[in-house]
């Protein structure tokens, strides 16, 4: 069937699989912005854009999360 514009905004088909939406998984696990985006790109990989590009974006967000965690650890050691 056809999706209305509202359905594409509120429930995009490329973020849904087997009854679950990506946002439900992210919220259920209380993920940070960066981890949530990594999951988003993994779950939609190849369903909207290039599968490789989506996986590269997921890696970028994971690396950013790791960097921020390492910075937090460094800052705590300085105090």
N, C-alpha and C positions, 0 to 999 in steps of 0.2 A: 504494500500500500504506500500511498504518498504521505510524507510528513509535512505538517504545516510548518511555517517559519517558527512559530512558538515551540513546537516539538523539537526542532533543530537547535534551538537556544537552550531549552530546559532539559532535554533528554537526547543529546546527539547520539545517533546510532553507532558512531565509531568509538564511543566510550561505554558501550554496553555489551555484555556477553553472558549468555546463559542466565538471564534474569537479574544480574547485578550490574550496577553502574559503577564506573570508576570512582566517582565522588563518594559513594557509599563505603567502598573499601578504604579510601583515604580517611574519611571521617571515623570509621569504626576503629581504626588503629591510631587515631590522633597523630597523624604524621605531620611533620614540619612542611613548610612550603616547598623546600627543595626535594624532600623525599616524596611528597605527594606528586610533584611534577615528574620525577623519575618514574614513579609507578604509572602515571598517566601516559607517558610516552611509551613505556613497555607494553601496556595493555592495548594501546591503539596502533602499535607498530605495523605499518603496512596497510592499515585500514583507511587512512586519510591521505598520507603522503608517502614518501619513500620509507621503506622498512629500515634501511640502513641509517637514514637521516634521523628517524625517530629513535633508534637505539643510540646513536651518537648524542642526541639531546639528553637521553636518560643518563648516559655516562657523565655528561657535563654537569647535570644537576647533582649526581652522586659525588662527583669530585668537589663541587662547590660545598656540599654539606660536610664532607670530610675536612676540607680546608677551614671552614668555620669552626668545626669542633676542635681542630688542632690549635687554632688561634685562641679559642676559649681556654684550652688547657695551658697554653703558654702564658696567657694573661693571669691565670690563677696562680701559676708558679712564681710570677713576678711580685704578687701581693704578699 
